[in-house]
Amino acid sequence: MVRKPVILITGANGEIGHGLIDHLVRQTQYGIVALDLKPLDESLHKYCTAALTGDILDQNLLQRLISEYEIHAIYHLAALLSTRAEFTPDTAHQVNVEGTLNLLKLAHEQSRWHGNPVKFLFPSSIAVYGLPNLKIKKIAGKIKEYQYNQPTTMYGCNKLYCEQLGRYFTMHYRQLAAEGHCSGVDFRAVRFPGLISAVTLPSGGTSDYAPEMIHAAAQGQPYPCFVSEEAQIPFMAMPDGIKALVQLADVSADRLSQRVYNVGAFSVTARDIRDRVLLAFPGAEITFNPDTAREGIVSTWPADVDDSLARQDWNWQPDYDADRAFHEYLIPMITKYYRSKLA
Ligand code: AKB
């Protein structure tokens, strides 16, 4: 039986998945197999060889995948985000860590079958950082990959550990085995800032106040922001998020000086976001009603990241700074999106 060569995308129905499928379909020689707990949006079906509904913890489903497809790359997007993970830490650990381990093993097995490396793209997060207090956050400036790796959330711990697992599979897998230790897994991760999409809303994250504020204003709904005006972290427009993943996937392995990279675009306070939203939607009702616990999480995340290694190793450069993100992507696209939904 000939198995179809494909790219596997887990969490395909989520925010990154939408943009990624749309992008990959135009450039890949492989078919796309989408996997998500929820059925894939109808609009994306036409781009996929298969759209499977199921759980990355389901071994039967993973075995079925192996028997039907020859997997050459995995974009492992499925995860429980930071706020949701705090409510169900055990489940978060299962999905975020055991799920990732399952997929790393699957990548290894696939590589043994077809004899080529399997690229494993992993969206990590600024949640892997844990700044001890606001005073240090202010003076720390742009954080490098190796600094403040002391996350305060389950999600951050999960992401940091999975980065290590991925690096282990790529560099040191079964290092004591007699037959050598190449797993065939080519793991690459980007630590994303808060991502903002014009067409989807995130759920269960702590950076969600930015997209929620913009989407609420575009729909004429009031928005009580759950962090204070001063809260500041880096953000990125979704097209740049997709660009970072795809660009890192495409670069040849010998150019990578490490396996995990910061990527930055712009750093803004919640007040900056409110002001930009009010310029576009002058009637927007935005109030600040901080939730101390969620704000506490944001205050441990860096105000900005140092992405000089990504720039140096694989020519990373965002297309959207704050002005361009709002004027040329978010505001026009979101306005169009809700107008078309009302029409
Ligand atoms: C979250 O808020 O949990 C995510 C993230 C910053 O990784 N958006």
Boltz pocket constraint, residues with backbone or C-beta under 6 A from the ligand:
constraints:
  - pocket:
      binder: B
      contacts: [[A, 81], [A, 82], [A, 83], [A, 124], [A, 125], [A, 126], [A, 127], [A, 155], [A, 192], [A, 193], [A, 194], [A, 195], [A, 202], [A, 204], [A, 205], [A, 206], [A, 207], [A, 208]]
      max_distance: 6.0
